[in-house]
Amino acid sequence: MPVIPRTQDEVARIAKITAPTTDFSQAERFEANPGGAATGRAMTTADAFSQPSANMSFERELEFKVGNGLFKKLWVSSPSSTLASDGLGPLYNARSCQRCHLKDGRGHPPESPADAAVSMIVRLSVLAGEDARTKEIAEYIATAPEPTYGGQIQDFGIAGHPAEARLAITYEEREVELAGGEVVSLRKPALALENLGYGPLHPEVMTSLRVAPQMIGLGLLDAIPAADILANADPEDADGDGISGRANIVWSEVHDRPMLGRFGVKAGAPSVWEQSAGAFHGDIGISTPLHPTGFGDCTVAQPACRAAPNGNTPDHDDAEIGRLGLELVSFYSSNLAVPARRDYEDPQVLRGKQMFYETGCTSCHRPKFVTHRLDGQPEQSFQLIWPYTDLLLHDMGEGLADNRPEARATGREWRTPPLWGIGLTQQVSGHSYFLHDGRARSLMEAILWHGGEAQAARDRVVEMPKPDRDALIRFLESL
């Protein structure tokens, strides 16, 4: 969308309104609406993440609903009498977007050894030599898909095509004692890939467990000016605060050039559109104009998969979902409203907010931004938003490391996740599992896994009096 440049007056106003507060005696102005004018209603049902942007016109809401239909669509294998829905797999993780992002919320790891791993995937890669990207992008770490299994494990297959593997996850528990005698147990996952369907993995394969993230506010994150995100980067820690956020610079297949990464747990995708196309390709095995091969993530080591019938058709731009369908899904994903805050004026919540700021959490979880002025995209245009993220990469320590790089992100670096809506996870998704692989079973466990650049802030939480820790959690639950 065309961007309308900011005036000098607007730049000054934005700097003033996004400056961190120092007054915790009362809520800030506009704090109740974390998504600006697009903020959705506060709801007490599991549909809290499934509302359209509140400032959307009736006509555009119709597009949102069509996109929702495509998001929920159950794909079937080819050939099929339902030509608009065939092309599944042949290898896949889920039959629809909604199966992973149930109610547009957060995924979870398997609940038991017998539970399928829907809403959790395993990314795969191996190190590669220099290529055009390493020459174009400084500090780019070249990787390639695993030669036999591709970019991720697909744990389902259509009839006649064995699944690639079964995910088996076990946990090692350890206890952490907090000030005042409270004890919290942390669990660390260990992954095993059982029943490999196509032979052994590469001996130097790198793996990363991922659960599906919540879907709210994506269009607003896409609308934050890149310059505002880059202004918070401090790769050499020039200010000496121990925080050295770095931008992930990734290659955009759409624009054929390097761009700022914003989406995914390591900021590996530059836009909602490319993230959506990648999910269709890798998770469901559905081709798009960006990934036009009808066999999804299948490799040359899986010839039967590559030779299987597919649903590519001229009616869908020689893909299984065409440009219009992908744009509608992206529009839907970009306009899932961030719900209004709850209890933001409560004294305990305000105390917890003060703890959040004074502990140093806002060094990475930046509270506020103002989005671009966008011509033709009114829902996200010039909104004061409260995502609590800087969208930058941070070294989170060895405890959280997956040791798998992605573009410029190292195996210890992760994008700061947005915190808006985090307090509604149980209500929407029916669980309270957090972090990239769902290992944390509570917000406190998630905090205690912070290491690396966040170690000092984590230690301050450990040392807090229990009433202050309780207030901190209450603040997070209000987001």
N, C-alpha and C positions, 0 to 999 in steps of 0.2 A: 504494500500500500504506500502511496506517496506520503512523505513526511513533511509536515509544515514546520519550518524552523522556529525556534523559540526566540522571542524578543529579549532584549537585555532586562527589561522589567520582569518578565517571566522567570528568567534565570535567577534573579535576586529573590523573588518570591518563593521559588522552589527551594533554594538553599536555606531559606529561613524556616519553611514548613517541614523540611526533612531533617533538620538538625536534631540530634538526640535530646530528649527532654531531660531536665534536672529536677522537675517538680513531680513528685509521686504522691502528692496529697489528693489529687483528683485525676480523673481521666483526661486525656488530651482531646482536643477538638477533632472531630471526625473519626475518632478511634473505633467507634461502634461499627463502622463500615469498612472492613479491611479491603474490599474490592472496589472502593469508591462508589460511584453511582451504579455500578454493575452488581453490587452486593445483593445476595439473595436473602430471603426471609430466614430467621432462626426457626428451625423445625425440630420436633421431638421424635421424628420417625427416621427410618433408614433411608428415606429419599432426600435427606438434607444436602447431599452432594449432586443431586440430579436436576437442579433448577437452572433455567436459562438466565443469562445476564438480565438483571432487573430493568436495565435501561434499553432493552431490545424492542424494536418495533414489532407490530403484529406480523407484518410480511416476513421479516427476518426470523421470527419465531417459527414460522412454518418451515423454513429451511433447517432450523435447529431440530425440529421434530423429524424431518426426513433423515437428517444425519444421525439422529438417535436410533431410527429404525435400522440403518445400515450398521451402526455400532453393535446392535443387538442381533443382527442377522446370523442365523446358523448356516454355515456353508456346508455343502455336500460334495462328495467326490464326483469326478467326471467319468463317463458321460452321464448326464442327468436330464430329465425332462424339464427341470427348473433351470433354464439357461442363465438366469440372472443370479443364481446362487451356487453354481457348480465351480469346481476348481480347488476344493479343499486338499491341502497337502501336496503330494502324497504323504509326507511326514509333517507332523504338526504338534503344537503344544495345546491348542484350544480351538474350538470350532467357531468362536466369535470373540470380538473384543470384550464383550460383556462378561464372558466366562472367566477372564482373568481380573478385570476391573469390575467386580460385582458391585452393583449400585454405585458405580464410578468411584469406588473406594479402594482401599489398600488390600493387596494380596497377603497371603500367609504361607508359611512352610507347611508340609504335611503334619497333620495332628497326631498321626500314629503310623507305625510301619506299614499298615494296610491302606493308608490314605494316599490317593493319587496326588501328584504335585501340581495340579492345575493352579495357576496364579504364581507359580515359581518356576524359573528357568535357570539353566546353567549356560553361561557364555563360555565359548572356547576360542583360543587363538594360539598361534606360535609366533615367535619372533621372526621377522623377515629382514631382508637386506634393504639398502637404500632404494628409494623410489622417488617419483616426482614430488610426493608430499614432504618427504624429509628435506628436499631441496627448497621447497616453497615455504615451509613452516619451521621456524626455529624450535629446537628441542622436541621435535616430533619423533615419536617412537614407532617405527614401522612394525606392524604385525600383519599376519595373514590368518585366514580361517584354518582350523585344523584340517589336514588334508583329506581325511575320510569322512568326518562328521560335520564339517562346515563351521558356521559361526556360533551355533548353539546346539544343545541336545534337544531333539524332538522326541518326546516320550510317548507319542501316539503315532499310529500309521493307519491308513485306509486299508481295506481288505486286500490281502496279498502282499502287503508291505510291512515287514516287522518294524516295530518301534526301535529307535536307536539305542535306548537304554532305559533303565528304571533308576530313579533317583532314590538313594537310601541315605538318610541323614541321621546321625547320632550326635549326642551332645556330651560335653565334659563340663561339669559344674564346678564352680569355685565361689567362695564366700568373700564378701567385702564388708568390713565393719565400718559403720559411720559414727560420727561423734554422737555421744549419748547412748551408745550400746546397740543401736539398731543394726541388724545384719541383713544384707541383700545378697541373694544368690544370683550369679551370672552364669549363663550357659554359652559355650562356644561350640558352633556346629562343625562337624566333620562330614565331608561328602564322600560317598562311594557311588560309582556308576556301575550298576549291576546289569547282567544280561545284555551285554553289548551286542547289538544286532548285526554289525558290519565289520567285525574284526577289532584288533587292538587300536587304542589311541596312540597318537604320536608320543614318543617317550618324553618330549619336552613340552607337552601341552600345558597351557595355563588355563585355569578354570575360575569362574566367578559365579557364586550363587546370587540370584536377584529375585526379589518379590515384586509384583506389580505395584507401582506407586498410585496414590490417589490422583484424580484427574482435575480437580478444581483449579481455576485461576491460571490455566496455561496460556491463554491469549494475553492476559495482563503481563505475565513474565516475558512473553515474546515482544511486548510493546515497550519494555524498559529500554531507553537509549543505551546502546553499547558503550558510549563514552561515560555514562554514569556508572556502569558496572566496572569498566576498566579503571576509573578514578579511584576505586577502592583497592585495586591490586597493589601489592607491596612485595614482590617476589624476593627481594633481597632484605626484607625486614628493615627498611631504612629508618623507621621510627622506633625500632628497638623494643616493640611490645610483644615480641615472640610470635606474632601472627604474620604469615607471609603468603597471603592469598595470591593465586596465579590464575590467569585466564586459560581455559582450554580453547585452543584454536584448532578447528576441525575443517575438513574439506567438504564443502557443499556440492553435492552432485547436481543440484538444481541450478546453481549459479556458476558452477565450475570455477570456484575460487575459495581461498581460505575465509572462514567466518568464525565469529565467536560462538563457541558451544554453550548451550543453555540447558538442554534437556537430557534426561537420563542421569543415573546416579554418579557418573563421572563427566557429565556435561558433554557427552559425545555426539549430540545432535544439535544442529543450528536453528531448527524451527519446528513448530508443531507439525507442519506438512511432512517434512522429511522423517520425523520421528514416527508419524502415523504410517507412512509408506514402509518404513523399516519393520514395524510391528506386523503389518499384513504379510510381508515377505517371510520374516523369520518365525513368527509365532503361529500363523495360520496356513502358511504356504500359498497365499493369494498374491498373484502378480499384479503390478500396478505399472503405469507408464514409467515410473522411476526404476522399478525392478521387473522387467517384462517377461522374464523366463517363467514358464508355467509350472516348473517343478520346485519352486521355492528354494530352500537352502540345501537341496541335494547336491552332492559333489560328483566328480567323475568316477569316484570309487563306488558310487551307487547307481549303476547304469539302468537297472530296472525302474528305479524312481524317476530318472530323467526321461525314460522312454514311455512313461505312463501317460494316458490321455489327460489333457488339461482343459481348462475352461476359457482359454484366450479366444476372443472373438472381435471382429471389426466393430461391432456395436459398442464395445467397451475399450476402444482405442488399442485394439490388439493386446488386451490384458484381461484379467478376470474381474478387476474393478477398475473402471476408467477414470480419467481425470476428474470428471464431474462428481462421481461417487467419492473419490478420495478427498476432493475439496469439501464436500458436504460432511464427511466424517471429521475432517480437520476443523471445519466451522463449529460443529457440535463440540468437539474437544476443547476448542478455544473459548467457548462460551458457557462452560459449566461454572455456575456462579459460586463464589466464595461466600459461605453463610455469614450472617451478621454475628458479631461477638455476643457472648453471654456473660453476665456478671462482671462486666469490665469496670464498674464503679464500686464493686465490693471492696471493703477495706483490706481483706486478706489478699485479694487479687492484686490490689495496688501495691501491697507490701511485697508480694511475689515478683511483681514487675520491677520493683526497685532492686531486689536480689538479682534478677536476671541482668540488669544493667550493671550493677556494681561488681558482679562476679566476672564480668567480661564477656558474657555470651554474645553481646551485640557487636563484638569485633568481627564475628563471622555472620551471625544471624541479624543482618542489618534490618531495622524495623521498617523503614519507609523509602519509597521511590515515587516519582511522578512519571507517568508514561508519556510517550511521544504524542504530539498532536497528529492524528492520522486521518487523512482524507478517505472517506468511504468505509471506515471501520469505527463507527461512533461508540460502540460498546467499550472499547479499550482506549479511546482517545482522551488524553490529558486528564488522567485519573490519579488522585492520590491513593496509593495502595500500601498495604501493610503485610508484605509476605514473610518477613523475618528471614531473609536470605541475602547473601551477596552474589550468589550464582558463580562463585569462584571455587577453585580447587584448594583444598587444604590437606596437609599431611596429618592424618588422624592416628598415627602410631602403628606399632606392629600388631596390636591386638585386633584391629579392624582390617588390617591389610589383606587384600586378596592376591597380591603379587602379580597382578595382570594389568599391564598398561593399556591405555586407550587414548589414542592421539597423543596429546602432551601429558596426560595424566599418568603418573607413575602408579605402581602397585600399592602404594600407601596413601594415595590422594583420592579424595572424594569431593564432589560438589556439595556445598552447604545446602541441605534440603530446606525448602520453604516449610514454615511451621503453621501457616494458617490452616485452620480446620483440624489440627492434630488432636484437639480435645474431643472431637466427635467420632474418632476412630471406632470405639466400641459400639456406639449407636448405629453407625453406618455399616461397618464391616463385621460386627459381631465378635471382635477380638481386640486385643491391645498389644499386638506385635509391631515392633518398630525396628529401624535401621534397614540397611539395604537388603539383608537376608532374613529379616524377621526374628533375629536371635533374641532381641530384647522383649521381655514380656510386660514391661511397664515403662513409663516415662523415666522413672528413676534408674532402671537398668540401662536405658539408652544413654543417659547422662554418664553413668559410670563406665561405659565402654569408650568414652572420649579419651583420646591420648594425643601424643604428638603436640601439635600447636595448641590443642585444647586441654592439655594435661593440667595446666595451672588452674584454669577455670573449673575443671572437674574436681581438683583437689580442694578448692574453696567450698564446693558444694558438700564434699565429704566432711569438712571441718565445721560447717554451719551448725548452729543450734537447730534442733528438730523443728521448732515452730517456723523458722525461716525456710527450711527445706520444704515443709508442708505448704507454705505460702508460694514458693517457687513452682511447685507442681500444680497448685491451684491456678496460678497464672497461666501456665501452659495449657491447662484444661479449658481455660476460657477462650483460647485462640480458635 
